[in-house]
């Protein structure tokens, strides 16, 4: 039933098996590398989006304060969690008065979470 392989054929089969193991190992390593890179990219995208929301929240808070009467120029920092690592630094400045009596303001708001930052700029009038 079983055929006895000669020494030459046995050596060839061993070399063939080793080559296949190397190829499959290389494929496995590349797949794991791609998956981990994809996971890191997804995490960075999520943090970037959260930073944008933090920056928008800081700008909205400062606009509300301005509409309630606080129009002092300068920078303020708002934190959004107990660990104080979700921060919005908001720079507020009056730009001009319009001929019809309205005031124009600018806001630069930088949202930061750990070392990731996003910045937005907007103008509004009241």
N, C-alpha and C positions, 0 to 999 in steps of 0.2 A: 503494500500500500504506500508506504513512504519511500521516496527515492533519496538515496544518499547523495548529497551535493559534494562535488569535488572541492578542494581547497580554494581554487580560483573563484568558483561561483559563490562560495561562502564569503569570501573577502569582498566581492562585488556587492552582495546583498547588505553587508555591514556598512559599506561606504554609502550605498543608496539610502539606507535608513538614517544615517547621520546627516546626510544632505537634506533629507525631508524634515528632520527635527530642527535643523538650523533655519530652514525656510519658514516652518510654522512658528517657531519662536520669534523670528523677526516680524512676522505678521501680527502675532499677539502683542508684541511690544508696541508696534505702531498703532494698533487699535486702541490700546490702553492710553497711549499718549494723546491721541486725538480726542478720546472721551474726556480726559482730564482737562485738556485745553478748552474744550467746549463748555465744561462745567465752570471753569474760571471765567470765561467770557460771559456766561449767563449771569454769574454773580456780580461781575463788574457792571453789566447793563442794568441790573436791578438796583444796585447802589447809585448809579448815575441818575436813574429815574427818580429814586427817592430823594436825592439831592435837589433835583429840579422842583419837586413838590415842596421841600423844605424852603427853598428860595422863594417860591411863589407864596407860601404861607407867611413868611416874614414880610414880603412886600404888601400883602393884603392887610396884615395887622397894622403896618405903618400907614397905609392909606386910610384905614378906619380911624386911626389916631388923628391924622391930619384933617379928616372930615369932621371930627369932633372938636377941632380947634387947635391942636398942638402942631404948629407949623415950624417948629424950631429946626434949623439946619443941623446936620451932624450925622453921626453913626450910632447905631444901636445894635445890640446883639440879643437875639431871642433864642431860647433853648426849648426843645420840644420833647425831652424825655428826662428821667431822673438822673441818668448817667452823664447828662450834658454833652453828649457827643453828636447830637442832632442839632446843629446850630444854623441860624441865619444871621448874617451880618448885613445890615441894611443901612445904606448911605442915602440920606434924604437931602434934597436941595431945592430951594425955590429958584426957578429959572427966570420968569418974567411975569408981568401983568399984561393982560390983554386990554384993548381999547374999550371993550364992553364991561370991564371991571372984574374979570375972572383972573385967577392966579394959576400959573403953570408950574408944576413941580416935576422933578426927575427922581427916580429911584434906581439905585444899583443894589441888587440883593444877591448875596452869595450864600448858597446853601452848602453846608459841608457835613459829611458823615465820615468820621475817622480821617482818612487822607484823601477822600474823593470830594471834589468840589464842582458845583455848577453855578453859573452866574447868569442873571437875567437883568435886563434894563427896560424900564418903562417910563412913560410920561403920563401925567393925568392933570386935569384941571378941576377947580372947584369955584 
